[in-house]
């Protein structure tokens, strides 16, 4: 199996070496150690780091990822928390993501309207002054 060192994983995943060390310390990643004590990671850890970033972007905290989403780390590992608790967490996060999507759609609409307003106010590349 081909392995990669921490710097290679950082470049491949677009995440800092410091973040990867932190994820490893939290148990979100599992690095092996070479004889020289350097951390080495498996190729699938690139996708794992990207998934951690996706969870973080959706509003999960690292502790929530560690405690309530172990199945993405090791395949289909059993959950440490009761399934009802994990489901409730996921439902809250889905609602948060839906709210973020709605806010972004509203922002997009305002930007498009502002761009159209600019288009109607321009004449020869210059913005016409309001009368």
C-alpha positions in Angstrom: 0.0 0.0 0.0 1.3 3.4 -1.0 1.5 5.8 1.9 2.0 9.6 2.1 3.6 11.8 4.7 1.8 14.6 6.4 2.9 17.3 4.0 1.8 15.3 1.0 -1.6 14.7 2.6 -1.9 18.5 3.4 -1.2 19.4 -0.3 -3.5 16.7 -1.6 -6.4 17.7 0.6 -5.8 21.5 0.7 -5.6 21.5 4.5 -2.7 22.7 6.6 -0.2 20.3 8.2 -1.3 21.8 11.6 -4.9 20.9 11.0 -4.0 17.3 10.0 -1.9 16.9 13.1 -4.9 18.1 15.1 -7.3 15.7 13.4 -4.8 12.9 14.1 -4.6 13.8 17.8 -8.4 13.9 18.0 -8.6 10.4 16.4 -10.3 11.6 13.2 -7.4 10.3 11.3 -5.1 7.3 12.1 -1.5 7.8 11.2 1.0 5.1 11.2 4.6 5.8 12.2 7.7 5.0 10.2 10.8 3.9 11.9 12.0 7.5 11.9 8.7 8.4 13.7 7.3 10.4 10.8 3.5 10.1 10.4 2.3 8.3 7.3 -1.2 8.2 6.0 -3.2 6.0 3.6 -4.3 7.4 0.3 -8.0 7.3 1.4 -7.1 9.8 4.1 -7.3 12.5 1.4 -11.0 11.9 1.0 -11.4 11.6 4.8 -9.8 15.0 5.4 -12.0 16.5 2.7 -15.1 15.0 4.4 -14.0 16.5 7.7 -13.8 19.8 6.0 -17.3 19.3 4.5 -18.7 18.5 8.0 -17.0 21.6 9.4 -18.4 23.7 6.6 -21.9 22.4 7.4 -21.5 23.6 11.0 -20.3 20.5 12.8 -17.7 20.9 15.5 -14.7 18.6 15.6 -16.0 17.0 18.8 -19.4 16.3 17.1 -17.6 14.7 14.2 -15.4 12.6 16.5 -18.3 11.5 18.8 -21.2 11.2 16.4 -19.9 10.4 13.0 -17.4 7.5 13.4 -18.8 5.6 10.4 -17.1 7.9 8.0 -13.7 7.2 9.6 -13.6 3.4 9.7 -16.3 2.3 7.4 -19.4 1.1 9.3 -18.3 1.3 12.9 -20.9 1.3 15.6 -22.0 4.6 16.9 -20.8 5.5 20.4 -24.0 7.6 21.1 -27.6 6.4 21.0 -28.9 6.5 17.5 -31.7 8.9 18.5 -29.1 11.4 19.7 -27.1 11.1 16.5 -30.3 11.4 14.4 -31.4 14.6 16.3 -27.9 16.1 15.7 -28.1 15.3 12.0 -31.6 16.9 11.8 -30.4 20.1 13.5 -27.4 20.3 11.1 -29.7 19.7 8.1 -31.9 22.6 9.3 -28.7 24.7 9.7 -27.6 23.9 6.2 -31.1 24.6 4.8 -31.0 28.0 6.5 -27.5 28.7 5.0 -28.8 27.8 1.6 -31.8 30.1 1.9 -29.6 32.9 3.1 -27.2 32.4 0.2 -30.2 32.3 -2.3 -31.5 35.5 -0.9 -28.0 37.1 -1.2 -27.7 35.9 -4.7 -31.1 37.4 -5.7 -30.0 40.8 -4.2 -26.7 40.7 -6.1 -28.5 39.8 -9.4 -31.0 42.6 -8.8 -28.1 45.0 -8.0 -26.3 44.0 -11.2 -29.5 44.5 -13.2 -30.0 47.9 -11.6 -26.4 48.9 -12.6 -27.1 47.7 -16.2 -30.1 50.0 -16.4 -28.2 53.0 -15.0 -25.2 52.8 -17.3 -24.7 54.7 -20.5 -21.4 54.2 -22.4 -19.7 52.6 -19.5 -20.5 55.4 -17.1 -23.0 55.3 -14.4 -25.7 57.9 -15.0 -26.3 60.2 -12.0 -29.7 60.0 -10.4 -32.0 62.8 -11.3 
